[in-house]
Amino acid sequence: GSCSKKVREAQVGEISDKLCSLILDGTDELRDVYSIGLKTLLRDVPRASGEAVAGRLAARLVGGVRDDAKAESRVEALENLTDLLKRFGAAVAKDHGAVLDAALQRLDDPKNVVRKRAAHCLAALALTCSEPHLEKLTTTLLRRVDAAGGGGGGRG
């Protein structure tokens, strides 16, 4: 069985907070291990506990996406945020605007892997976000496509 089924909700929250901290601020050598742990927790946690955990994690992961310090942290933050949105997107509606802005910003990241993860995150967000957020997303993406096509391949 999974660890989330064996511990109480408070402990799941503490574990998820610690894993998130280790992903964002921990050693590079173990970041992928911590990320696997958080992904497993998000996948296996019971829905009621998960919604509370998702609420705690969303803003912290958005902060990790915005952080310019480490590309590896941004990649893991985006991957976990995408998983969080796929399972608990509606539960973190209050964070959708921040997720949208942070992921759109990362579409211009110098690292291809970060841009790819940002696109995946935006796709997951589009499934549960409000109509105004979806309109902002599609308008921004269409504007970027037009700028790239009409501007000799530049980004807009």
ABEGO torsion letter per residue (X at the ends): XBAAAABBAAAAAAAAAAAAAAAAABBAAAAAAAAAAAAAAAAABBAAAAAAAAAAAAAAAAAAAABAABAAAAAAAAAAAAAAAAAAAAAAAAAAAAAAAAAAAAAABABAAAAAAAAAAAAAAAAABBAAAAAAAAAAAAAAAAAAAAAGGBBX
